[in-house]
């Protein structure tokens, strides 16, 4: 179908008023206190809901000499 009446900018803006992005909810890991997304495995320690589920490799420090 073809739109017969053009919507004004105000009408369009009112419709798009709910399209704004929300800030990510970040929580502290209960095991290591690192900041992580909720309901996801901690990248720092590998724990999820109090259990070790991932073996985390130690990251090497970049040494540029």
PDB file of N, CA, C, O and CB in Angstrom:
ATOM      1  N   UNK A   1       0.831  -1.178   0.000  1.00  0.00           N
ATOM      2  CA  UNK A   1       0.000   0.000   0.000  1.00  0.00           C
ATOM      3  C   UNK A   1       0.879   1.246   0.000  1.00  0.00           C
ATOM      4  O   UNK A   1       2.027   1.224   0.444  1.00  0.00           O
ATOM      5  CB  UNK A   1      -0.947  -0.005   1.207  1.00  0.00           C
ATOM      6  N   UNK A   2       0.326   2.291  -0.493  1.00  0.00           N
ATOM      7  CA  UNK A   2       1.033   3.563  -0.572  1.00  0.00           C
ATOM      8  C   UNK A   2       0.543   4.476   0.550  1.00  0.00           C
ATOM      9  O   UNK A   2      -0.654   4.555   0.828  1.00  0.00           O
ATOM     10  CB  UNK A   2       0.824   4.231  -1.964  1.00  0.00           C
ATOM     11  N   UNK A   3       1.488   5.161   1.189  1.00  0.00           N
ATOM     12  CA  UNK A   3       1.109   6.101   2.240  1.00  0.00           C
ATOM     13  C   UNK A   3       0.499   7.329   1.575  1.00  0.00           C
ATOM     14  O   UNK A   3       1.135   7.956   0.727  1.00  0.00           O
ATOM     15  CB  UNK A   3       2.340   6.490   3.134  1.00  0.00           C
ATOM     16  N   UNK A   4      -0.719   7.675   1.951  1.00  0.00           N
ATOM     17  CA  UNK A   4      -1.419   8.767   1.292  1.00  0.00           C
ATOM     18  C   UNK A   4      -1.111  10.114   1.923  1.00  0.00           C
ATOM     19  O   UNK A   4      -0.986  11.126   1.233  1.00  0.00           O
ATOM     20  CB  UNK A   4      -2.903   8.519   1.322  1.00  0.00           C
ATOM     21  N   UNK A   5      -0.989  10.112   3.258  1.00  0.00           N
ATOM     22  CA  UNK A   5      -0.733  11.379   3.949  1.00  0.00           C
ATOM     23  C   UNK A   5       0.668  11.332   4.553  1.00  0.00           C
ATOM     24  O   UNK A   5       1.065  10.340   5.165  1.00  0.00           O
ATOM     25  CB  UNK A   5      -1.810  11.649   5.056  1.00  0.00           C
ATOM     26  N   UNK A   6       1.389  12.398   4.373  1.00  0.00           N
ATOM     27  CA  UNK A   6       2.734  12.479   4.910  1.00  0.00           C
ATOM     28  C   UNK A   6       2.662  12.807   6.403  1.00  0.00           C
ATOM     29  O   UNK A   6       1.873  13.651   6.825  1.00  0.00           O
ATOM     30  CB  UNK A   6       3.569  13.540   4.148  1.00  0.00           C
ATOM     31  N   UNK A   7       3.502  12.125   7.198  1.00  0.00           N
ATOM     32  CA  UNK A   7       3.562  12.416   8.626  1.00  0.00           C
ATOM     33  C   UNK A   7       4.508  13.594   8.851  1.00  0.00           C
ATOM     34  O   UNK A   7       5.543  13.701   8.194  1.00  0.00           O
ATOM     35  CB  UNK A   7       4.026  11.165   9.436  1.00  0.00           C
ATOM     36  N   UNK A   8       4.152  14.461   9.769  1.00  0.00           N
ATOM     37  CA  UNK A   8       5.007  15.601  10.080  1.00  0.00           C
ATOM     38  C   UNK A   8       6.228  15.126  10.861  1.00  0.00           C
ATOM     39  O   UNK A   8       6.264  14.001  11.360  1.00  0.00           O
ATOM     40  CB  UNK A   8       4.227  16.674  10.883  1.00  0.00           C
ATOM     41  N   UNK A   9       7.220  15.994  10.959  1.00  0.00           N
ATOM     42  CA  UNK A   9       8.431  15.646  11.715  1.00  0.00           C
ATOM     43  C   UNK A   9       8.118  15.392  13.178  1.00  0.00           C
ATOM     44  O   UNK A   9       8.716  14.512  13.797  1.00  0.00           O
ATOM     45  CB  UNK A   9       9.472  16.756  11.597  1.00  0.00           C
ATOM     46  N   UNK A  10       7.191  16.148  13.733  1.00  0.00           N
ATOM     47  CA  UNK A  10       6.819  15.969  15.131  1.00  0.00           C
ATOM     48  C   UNK A  10       6.161  14.606  15.351  1.00  0.00           C
ATOM     49  O   UNK A  10       6.436  13.937  16.347  1.00  0.00           O
ATOM     50  CB  UNK A  10       5.877  17.092  15.580  1.00  0.00           C
ATOM     51  N   UNK A  11       5.307  14.200  14.438  1.00  0.00           N
ATOM     52  CA  UNK A  11       4.653  12.895  14.557  1.00  0.00           C
ATOM     53  C   UNK A  11       5.683  11.775  14.481  1.00  0.00           C
ATOM     54  O   UNK A  11       5.614  10.807  15.239  1.00  0.00           O
ATOM     55  CB  UNK A  11       3.590  12.718  13.455  1.00  0.00           C
ATOM     56  N   UNK A  12       6.638  11.907  13.565  1.00  0.00           N
ATOM     57  CA  UNK A  12       7.690  10.909  13.424  1.00  0.00           C
ATOM     58  C   UNK A  12       8.567  10.868  14.669  1.00  0.00           C
ATOM     59  O   UNK A  12       8.921   9.788  15.143  1.00  0.00           O
ATOM     60  CB  UNK A  12       8.540  11.201  12.185  1.00  0.00           C
ATOM     61  N   UNK A  13       8.923  12.038  15.204  1.00  0.00           N
ATOM     62  CA  UNK A  13       9.767  12.107  16.400  1.00  0.00           C
ATOM     63  C   UNK A  13       9.062  11.508  17.611  1.00  0.00           C
ATOM     64  O   UNK A  13       9.691  10.842  18.434  1.00  0.00           O
ATOM     65  CB  UNK A  13      10.163  13.558  16.692  1.00  0.00           C
ATOM     66  N   UNK A  14       7.759  11.744  17.721  1.00  0.00           N
ATOM     67  CA  UNK A  14       7.001  11.153  18.828  1.00  0.00           C
ATOM     68  C   UNK A  14       6.999   9.633  18.746  1.00  0.00           C
ATOM     69  O   UNK A  14       7.086   8.959  19.773  1.00  0.00           O
ATOM     70  CB  UNK A  14       5.562  11.677  18.830  1.00  0.00           C
ATOM     71  N   UNK A  15       6.904   9.095  17.561  1.00  0.00           N
ATOM     72  CA  UNK A  15       6.921   7.653  17.394  1.00  0.00           C
ATOM     73  C   UNK A  15       8.301   7.085  17.743  1.00  0.00           C
ATOM     74  O   UNK A  15       8.401   6.001  18.318  1.00  0.00           O
ATOM     75  CB  UNK A  15       6.534   7.280  15.955  1.00  0.00           C
ATOM     76  N   UNK A  16       9.359   7.816  17.395  1.00  0.00           N
ATOM     77  CA  UNK A  16      10.719   7.347  17.629  1.00  0.00           C
ATOM     78  C   UNK A  16      11.245   7.666  19.029  1.00  0.00           C
ATOM     79  O   UNK A  16      12.406   7.385  19.325  1.00  0.00           O
ATOM     80  CB  UNK A  16      11.634   7.947  16.609  1.00  0.00           C
ATOM     81  N   UNK A  17      10.426   8.237  19.876  1.00  0.00           N
ATOM     82  CA  UNK A  17      10.897   8.634  21.203  1.00  0.00           C
ATOM     83  C   UNK A  17      11.286   7.433  22.057  1.00  0.00           C
ATOM     84  O   UNK A  17      12.003   7.594  23.044  1.00  0.00           O
ATOM     85  CB  UNK A  17       9.827   9.443  21.914  1.00  0.00           C
ATOM     86  N   UNK A  18      10.833   6.242  21.704  1.00  0.00           N
ATOM     87  CA  UNK A  18      11.156   5.041  22.467  1.00  0.00           C
ATOM     88  C   UNK A  18      12.312   4.265  21.855  1.00  0.00           C
ATOM     89  O   UNK A  18      12.600   3.157  22.306  1.00  0.00           O
ATOM     90  CB  UNK A  18       9.942   4.151  22.568  1.00  0.00           C
ATOM     91  N   UNK A  19      12.977   4.801  20.856  1.00  0.00           N
ATOM     92  CA  UNK A  19      14.041   4.083  20.163  1.00  0.00           C
ATOM     93  C   UNK A  19      15.419   4.307  20.771  1.00  0.00           C
ATOM     94  O   UNK A  19      16.404   3.777  20.255  1.00  0.00           O
ATOM     95  CB  UNK A  19      14.064   4.488  18.725  1.00  0.00           C
ATOM     96  N   UNK A  20      15.517   5.066  21.840  1.00  0.00           N
ATOM     97  CA  UNK A  20      16.820   5.374  22.432  1.00  0.00           C
ATOM     98  C   UNK A  20      17.440   4.115  23.026  1.00  0.00           C
ATOM     99  O   UNK A  20      16.730   3.236  23.514  1.00  0.00           O
ATOM    100  CB  UNK A  20      16.684   6.467  23.515  1.00  0.00           C
ATOM    101  N   UNK A  21      18.774   4.033  22.980  1.00  0.00           N
ATOM    102  CA  UNK A  21      19.485   2.903  23.551  1.00  0.00           C
ATOM    103  C   UNK A  21      19.618   3.080  25.057  1.00  0.00           C
ATOM    104  O   UNK A  21      19.771   4.197  25.552  1.00  0.00           O
ATOM    105  CB  UNK A  21      20.869   2.745  22.899  1.00  0.00           C
ATOM    106  N   UNK A  22      19.560   1.980  25.771  1.00  0.00           N
ATOM    107  CA  UNK A  22      19.727   2.014  27.217  1.00  0.00           C
ATOM    108  C   UNK A  22      21.150   1.610  27.568  1.00  0.00           C
ATOM    109  O   UNK A  22      21.785   0.854  26.833  1.00  0.00           O
ATOM    110  CB  UNK A  22      18.706   1.086  27.915  1.00  0.00           C
ATOM    111  N   UNK A  23      21.648   2.110  28.684  1.00  0.00           N
ATOM    112  CA  UNK A  23      22.986   1.759  29.137  1.00  0.00           C
ATOM    113  C   UNK A  23      23.017   0.295  29.562  1.00  0.00           C
ATOM    114  O   UNK A  23      22.035  -0.234  30.082  1.00  0.00           O
ATOM    115  CB  UNK A  23      23.430   2.675  30.300  1.00  0.00           C
ATOM    116  N   UNK A  24      24.156  -0.350  29.334  1.00  0.00           N
ATOM    117  CA  UNK A  24      24.302  -1.754  29.704  1.00  0.00           C
ATOM    118  C   UNK A  24      24.326  -1.889  31.222  1.00  0.00           C
ATOM    119  O   UNK A  24      24.929  -1.076  31.923  1.00  0.00           O
ATOM    120  CB  UNK A  24      25.586  -2.354  29.085  1.00  0.00           C
ATOM    121  N   UNK A  25      23.662  -2.924  31.713  1.00  0.00           N
ATOM    122  CA  UNK A  25      23.638  -3.194  33.145  1.00  0.00           C
ATOM    123  C   UNK A  25      24.871  -4.021  33.487  1.00  0.00           C
ATOM    124  O   UNK A  25      24.991  -5.164  33.047  1.00  0.00           O
ATOM    125  CB  UNK A  25      22.320  -3.934  33.568  1.00  0.00           C
ATOM    126  N   UNK A  26      25.782  -3.457  34.262  1.00  0.00           N
ATOM    127  CA  UNK A  26      27.022  -4.130  34.619  1.00  0.00           C
ATOM    128  C   UNK A  26      27.025  -4.374  36.114  1.00  0.00           C
ATOM    129  O   UNK A  26      26.701  -3.482  36.899  1.00  0.00           O
ATOM    130  CB  UNK A  26      28.260  -3.301  34.188  1.00  0.00           C
ATOM    131  N   UNK A  27      27.396  -5.597  36.512  1.00  0.00           N
ATOM    132  CA  UNK A  27      27.434  -5.968  37.926  1.00  0.00           C
ATOM    133  C   UNK A  27      28.826  -6.489  38.272  1.00  0.00           C
ATOM    134  O   UNK A  27      29.603  -6.843  37.386  1.00  0.00           O
ATOM    135  CB  UNK A  27      26.349  -7.036  38.252  1.00  0.00           C
ATOM    136  N   UNK A  28      29.132  -6.534  39.567  1.00  0.00           N
ATOM    137  CA  UNK A  28      30.410  -7.054  40.031  1.00  0.00           C
ATOM    138  C   UNK A  28      30.315  -8.568  40.184  1.00  0.00           C
ATOM    139  O   UNK A  28      29.309  -9.092  40.662  1.00  0.00           O
ATOM    140  CB  UNK A  28      30.825  -6.392  41.369  1.00  0.00           C
ATOM    141  N   UNK A  29      31.372  -9.262  39.774  1.00  0.00           N
ATOM    142  CA  UNK A  29      31.445 -10.713  39.937  1.00  0.00           C
ATOM    143  C   UNK A  29      31.521 -11.026  41.431  1.00  0.00           C
ATOM    144  O   UNK A  29      32.253 -10.367  42.169  1.00  0.00           O
ATOM    145  CB  UNK A  29      32.680 -11.312  39.171  1.00  0.00           C
ATOM    146  N   UNK A  30      30.765 -12.029  41.874  1.00  0.00           N
ATOM    147  CA  UNK A  30      30.752 -12.373  43.296  1.00  0.00           C
ATOM    148  C   UNK A  30      32.034 -13.066  43.728  1.00  0.00           C
ATOM    149  O   UNK A  30      32.342 -13.112  44.919  1.00  0.00           O
ATOM    150  CB  UNK A  30      29.564 -13.259  43.606  1.00  0.00           C
ATOM    151  N   UNK A  31      32.789 -13.610  42.767  1.00  0.00           N
ATOM    152  CA  UNK A  31      34.016 -14.322  43.111  1.00  0.00           C
ATOM    153  C   UNK A  31      35.230 -13.394  43.132  1.00  0.00           C
ATOM    154  O   UNK A  31      35.991 -13.399  44.099  1.00  0.00           O
ATOM    155  CB  UNK A  31      34.251 -15.456  42.130  1.00  0.00           C
ATOM    156  N   UNK A  32      35.422 -12.594  42.068  1.00  0.00           N
ATOM    157  CA  UNK A  32      36.634 -11.785  41.946  1.00  0.00           C
ATOM    158  C   UNK A  32      36.370 -10.280  41.930  1.00  0.00           C
ATOM    159  O   UNK A  32      37.314  -9.495  41.859  1.00  0.00           O
ATOM    160  CB  UNK A  32      37.365 -12.168  40.699  1.00  0.00           C
ATOM    161  N   UNK A  33      35.117  -9.870  41.994  1.00  0.00           N
ATOM    162  CA  UNK A  33      34.708  -8.465  42.012  1.00  0.00           C
ATOM    163  C   UNK A  33      34.987  -7.727  40.706  1.00  0.00           C
ATOM    164  O   UNK A  33      34.912  -6.498  40.679  1.00  0.00           O
ATOM    165  CB  UNK A  33      35.402  -7.759  43.134  1.00  0.00           C
ATOM    166  N   UNK A  34      35.306  -8.432  39.626  1.00  0.00           N
ATOM    167  CA  UNK A  34      35.488  -7.796  38.320  1.00  0.00           C
ATOM    168  C   UNK A  34      34.112  -7.443  37.756  1.00  0.00           C
ATOM    169  O   UNK A  34      33.129  -8.127  38.039  1.00  0.00           O
ATOM    170  CB  UNK A  34      36.277  -8.732  37.336  1.00  0.00           C
ATOM    171  N   UNK A  35      34.044  -6.383  36.964  1.00  0.00           N
ATOM    172  CA  UNK A  35      32.781  -5.965  36.376  1.00  0.00           C
ATOM    173  C   UNK A  35      32.450  -6.853  35.171  1.00  0.00           C
ATOM    174  O   UNK A  35      33.306  -7.112  34.325  1.00  0.00           O
ATOM    175  CB  UNK A  35      32.840  -4.474  35.959  1.00  0.00           C
ATOM    176  N   UNK A  36      31.187  -7.319  35.108  1.00  0.00           N
ATOM    177  CA  UNK A  36      30.751  -8.215  34.036  1.00  0.00           C
ATOM    178  C   UNK A  36      29.276  -7.989  33.751  1.00  0.00           C
ATOM    179  O   UNK A  36      28.572  -7.343  34.527  1.00  0.00           O
ATOM    180  CB  UNK A  36      31.011  -9.695  34.410  1.00  0.00           C
ATOM    181  N   UNK A  37      28.820  -8.525  32.636  1.00  0.00           N
ATOM    182  CA  UNK A  37      27.406  -8.480  32.296  1.00  0.00           C
ATOM    183  C   UNK A  37      26.673  -9.525  33.133  1.00  0.00           C
ATOM    184  O   UNK A  37      27.231 -10.590  33.396  1.00  0.00           O
ATOM    185  CB  UNK A  37      27.184  -8.726  30.769  1.00  0.00           C
ATOM    186  N   UNK A  38      25.435  -9.250  33.562  1.00  0.00           N
ATOM    187  CA  UNK A  38      24.702 -10.240  34.345  1.00  0.00           C
ATOM    188  C   UNK A  38      24.337 -11.468  33.504  1.00  0.00           C
ATOM    189  O   UNK A  38      24.154 -11.365  32.292  1.00  0.00           O
ATOM    190  CB  UNK A  38      23.438  -9.613  34.932  1.00  0.00           C
ATOM    191  N   UNK A  39      24.234 -12.616  34.152  1.00  0.00           N
ATOM    192  CA  UNK A  39      23.853 -13.881  33.525  1.00  0.00           C
ATOM    193  C   UNK A  39      24.889 -14.352  32.513  1.00  0.00           C
ATOM    194  O   UNK A  39      24.546 -15.071  31.574  1.00  0.00           O
ATOM    195  CB  UNK A  39      22.502 -13.740  32.847  1.00  0.00           C
ATOM    196  N   UNK A  40      26.145 -13.964  32.684  1.00  0.00           N
ATOM    197  CA  UNK A  40      27.215 -14.413  31.798  1.00  0.00           C
ATOM    198  C   UNK A  40      28.420 -14.822  32.628  1.00  0.00           C
ATOM    199  O   UNK A  40      28.598 -14.364  33.756  1.00  0.00           O
ATOM    200  CB  UNK A  40      27.601 -13.306  30.786  1.00  0.00           C
ATOM    201  N   UNK A  41      29.245 -15.692  32.055  1.00  0.00           N
ATOM    202  CA  UNK A  41      30.446 -16.155  32.734  1.00  0.00           C
ATOM    203  C   UNK A  41      31.419 -14.992  32.877  1.00  0.00           C
ATOM    204  O   UNK A  41      31.574 -14.186  31.959  1.00  0.00           O
ATOM    205  CB  UNK A  41      31.102 -17.332  31.967  1.00  0.00           C
ATOM    206  N   UNK A  42      32.072 -14.909  34.031  1.00  0.00           N
ATOM    207  CA  UNK A  42      33.057 -13.848  34.266  1.00  0.00           C
ATOM    208  C   UNK A  42      34.289 -14.113  33.407  1.00  0.00           C
ATOM    209  O   UNK A  42      34.833 -15.216  33.432  1.00  0.00           O
ATOM    210  CB  UNK A  42      33.444 -13.764  35.778  1.00  0.00           C
ATOM    211  N   UNK A  43      34.731 -13.115  32.651  1.00  0.00           N
ATOM    212  CA  UNK A  43      35.911 -13.258  31.806  1.00  0.00           C
ATOM    213  C   UNK A  43      37.192 -13.314  32.624  1.00  0.00           C
ATOM    214  O   UNK A  43      38.184 -13.889  32.177  1.00  0.00           O
ATOM    215  CB  UNK A  43      35.985 -12.115  30.817  1.00  0.00           C
ATOM    216  N   UNK A  44      37.185 -12.728  33.814  1.00  0.00           N
ATOM    217  CA  UNK A  44      38.396 -12.648  34.617  1.00  0.00           C
ATOM    218  C   UNK A  44      38.699 -13.949  35.359  1.00  0.00           C
ATOM    219  O   UNK A  44      39.855 -14.366  35.427  1.00  0.00           O
ATOM    220  CB  UNK A  44      38.277 -11.518  35.603  1.00  0.00           C
ATOM    221  N   UNK A  45      37.659 -14.599  35.923  1.00  0.00           N
ATOM    222  CA  UNK A  45      37.917 -15.783  36.749  1.00  0.00           C
ATOM    223  C   UNK A  45      37.266 -17.055  36.210  1.00  0.00           C
ATOM    224  O   UNK A  45      37.672 -18.150  36.601  1.00  0.00           O
ATOM    225  CB  UNK A  45      37.431 -15.536  38.149  1.00  0.00           C
ATOM    226  N   UNK A  46      36.278 -16.954  35.334  1.00  0.00           N
ATOM    227  CA  UNK A  46      35.639 -18.134  34.763  1.00  0.00           C
ATOM    228  C   UNK A  46      34.529 -18.727  35.610  1.00  0.00           C
ATOM    229  O   UNK A  46      34.099 -19.851  35.355  1.00  0.00           O
ATOM    230  CB  UNK A  46      36.657 -19.168  34.523  1.00  0.00           C
ATOM    231  N   UNK A  47      34.056 -18.000  36.609  1.00  0.00           N
ATOM    232  CA  UNK A  47      32.986 -18.500  37.472  1.00  0.00           C
ATOM    233  C   UNK A  47      31.629 -18.051  36.954  1.00  0.00           C
ATOM    234  O   UNK A  47      31.489 -16.968  36.387  1.00  0.00           O
ATOM    235  CB  UNK A  47      33.187 -18.020  38.917  1.00  0.00           C
ATOM    236  N   UNK A  48      30.624 -18.911  37.160  1.00  0.00           N
ATOM    237  CA  UNK A  48      29.238 -18.580  36.857  1.00  0.00           C
ATOM    238  C   UNK A  48      28.374 -19.188  37.942  1.00  0.00           C
ATOM    239  O   UNK A  48      28.386 -20.402  38.145  1.00  0.00           O
ATOM    240  CB  UNK A  48      28.816 -19.093  35.441  1.00  0.00           C
ATOM    241  N   UNK A  49      27.627 -18.354  38.636  1.00  0.00           N
ATOM    242  CA  UNK A  49      26.741 -18.777  39.728  1.00  0.00           C
ATOM    243  C   UNK A  49      27.482 -19.584  40.784  1.00  0.00           C
ATOM    244  O   UNK A  49      26.962 -20.577  41.291  1.00  0.00           O
ATOM    245  CB  UNK A  49      25.584 -19.597  39.177  1.00  0.00           C
ATOM    246  N   UNK A  50      28.703 -19.155  41.116  1.00  0.00           N
ATOM    247  CA  UNK A  50      29.470 -19.776  42.189  1.00  0.00           C
ATOM    248  C   UNK A  50      30.220 -21.033  41.804  1.00  0.00           C
ATOM    249  O   UNK A  50      30.818 -21.674  42.669  1.00  0.00           O
ATOM    250  CB  UNK A  50      28.575 -20.090  43.297  1.00  0.00           C
ATOM    251  N   UNK A  51      30.208 -21.408  40.527  1.00  0.00           N
ATOM    252  CA  UNK A  51      30.905 -22.609  40.080  1.00  0.00           C
ATOM    253  C   UNK A  51      31.899 -22.259  38.988  1.00  0.00           C
ATOM    254  O   UNK A  51      31.636 -21.383  38.163  1.00  0.00           O
ATOM    255  CB  UNK A  51      29.907 -23.665  39.579  1.00  0.00           C
ATOM    256  N   UNK A  52      33.046 -22.941  38.976  1.00  0.00           N
ATOM    257  CA  UNK A  52      34.058 -22.735  37.939  1.00  0.00           C
ATOM    258  C   UNK A  52      33.602 -23.465  36.680  1.00  0.00           C
ATOM    259  O   UNK A  52      33.466 -24.688  36.685  1.00  0.00           O
ATOM    260  CB  UNK A  52      35.471 -23.240  38.406  1.00  0.00           C
ATOM    261  N   UNK A  53      33.369 -22.723  35.609  1.00  0.00           N
ATOM    262  CA  UNK A  53      32.880 -23.330  34.372  1.00  0.00           C
ATOM    263  C   UNK A  53      33.844 -23.135  33.211  1.00  0.00           C
ATOM    264  O   UNK A  53      33.715 -23.811  32.190  1.00  0.00           O
ATOM    265  CB  UNK A  53      31.529 -22.756  34.011  1.00  0.00           C
ATOM    266  N   UNK A  54      34.808 -22.225  33.341  1.00  0.00           N
ATOM    267  CA  UNK A  54      35.793 -21.977  32.286  1.00  0.00           C
ATOM    268  C   UNK A  54      37.195 -21.967  32.867  1.00  0.00           C
ATOM    269  O   UNK A  54      37.422 -21.500  33.983  1.00  0.00           O
ATOM    270  CB  UNK A  54      35.504 -20.646  31.568  1.00  0.00           C
ATOM    271  N   UNK A  55      38.126 -22.490  32.090  1.00  0.00           N
ATOM    272  CA  UNK A  55      39.527 -22.375  32.460  1.00  0.00           C
ATOM    273  C   UNK A  55      40.062 -21.119  31.784  1.00  0.00           C
ATOM    274  O   UNK A  55      40.178 -21.076  30.559  1.00  0.00           O
ATOM    275  CB  UNK A  55      40.350 -23.656  32.047  1.00  0.00           C
ATOM    276  N   UNK A  56      40.387 -20.096  32.573  1.00  0.00           N
ATOM    277  CA  UNK A  56      40.814 -18.815  32.029  1.00  0.00           C
ATOM    278  C   UNK A  56      42.330 -18.809  31.887  1.00  0.00           C
ATOM    279  O   UNK A  56      43.054 -19.114  32.835  1.00  0.00           O
ATOM    280  CB  UNK A  56      40.341 -17.645  32.928  1.00  0.00           C
ATOM    281  N   UNK A  57      42.803 -18.461  30.694  1.00  0.00           N
ATOM    282  CA  UNK A  57      44.236 -18.354  30.464  1.00  0.00           C
ATOM    283  C   UNK A  57      44.739 -17.025  30.998  1.00  0.00           C
ATOM    284  O   UNK A  57      44.026 -16.022  30.971  1.00  0.00           O
ATOM    285  CB  UNK A  57      44.567 -18.500  28.965  1.00  0.00           C
ATOM    286  N   UNK A  58      45.968 -17.027  31.480  1.00  0.00           N
ATOM    287  CA  UNK A  58      46.574 -15.799  31.998  1.00  0.00           C
ATOM    288  C   UNK A  58      47.013 -14.950  30.811  1.00  0.00           C
ATOM    289  O   UNK A  58      47.700 -15.431  29.910  1.00  0.00           O
ATOM    290  CB  UNK A  58      47.785 -16.113  32.948  1.00  0.00           C
ATOM    291  N   UNK A  59      46.612 -13.688  30.821  1.00  0.00           N
ATOM    292  CA  UNK A  59      46.989 -12.796  29.734  1.00  0.00           C
ATOM    293  C   UNK A  59      48.396 -12.271  29.964  1.00  0.00           C
ATOM    294  O   UNK A  59      48.742 -11.848  31.067  1.00  0.00           O
ATOM    295  CB  UNK A  59      45.989 -11.630  29.608  1.00  0.00           C
ATOM    296  N   UNK A  60      49.210 -12.304  28.900  1.00  0.00           N
ATOM    297  CA  UNK A  60      50.563 -11.772  29.000  1.00  0.00           C
ATOM    298  C   UNK A  60      50.541 -10.257  28.858  1.00  0.00           C
ATOM    299  O   UNK A  60      49.755  -9.705  28.089  1.00  0.00           O
ATOM    300  CB  UNK A  60      51.477 -12.401  27.933  1.00  0.00           C
ATOM    301  N   UNK A  61      51.407  -9.598  29.602  1.00  0.00           N
ATOM    302  CA  UNK A  61      51.536  -8.146  29.478  1.00  0.00           C
ATOM    303  C   UNK A  61      52.351  -7.830  28.227  1.00  0.00           C
ATOM    304  O   UNK A  61      53.360  -8.481  27.954  1.00  0.00           O
ATOM    305  CB  UNK A  61      52.205  -7.527  30.750  1.00  0.00           C
ATOM    306  N   UNK A  62      51.913  -6.843  27.482  1.00  0.00           N
ATOM    307  CA  UNK A  62      52.647  -6.439  26.283  1.00  0.00           C
ATOM    308  C   UNK A  62      53.930  -5.723  26.694  1.00  0.00           C
ATOM    309  O   UNK A  62      53.895  -4.667  27.326  1.00  0.00           O
ATOM    310  CB  UNK A  62      51.774  -5.525  25.376  1.00  0.00           C
ATOM    311  N   UNK A  63      55.053  -6.316  26.326  1.00  0.00           N
ATOM    312  CA  UNK A  63      56.345  -5.689  26.622  1.00  0.00           C
ATOM    313  C   UNK A  63      56.968  -5.270  25.303  1.00  0.00           C
ATOM    314  O   UNK A  63      57.470  -6.105  24.549  1.00  0.00           O
ATOM    315  CB  UNK A  63      57.296  -6.660  27.415  1.00  0.00           C
ATOM    316  N   UNK A  64      56.935  -4.006  25.036  1.00  0.00           N
ATOM    317  CA  UNK A  64      57.514  -3.465  23.803  1.00  0.00           C
ATOM    318  C   UNK A  64      58.850  -2.849  24.153  1.00  0.00           C
ATOM    319  O   UNK A  64      58.911  -1.809  24.808  1.00  0.00           O
ATOM    320  CB  UNK A  64      56.569  -2.413  23.127  1.00  0.00           C
ATOM    321  N   UNK A  65      59.925  -3.494  23.715  1.00  0.00           N
ATOM    322  CA  UNK A  65      61.262  -2.980  24.023  1.00  0.00           C
ATOM    323  C   UNK A  65      62.008  -2.688  22.751  1.00  0.00           C
ATOM    324  O   UNK A  65      63.156  -2.245  22.797  1.00  0.00           O
ATOM    325  CB  UNK A  65      62.051  -3.970  24.882  1.00  0.00           C
TER     326      UNK A  65
END
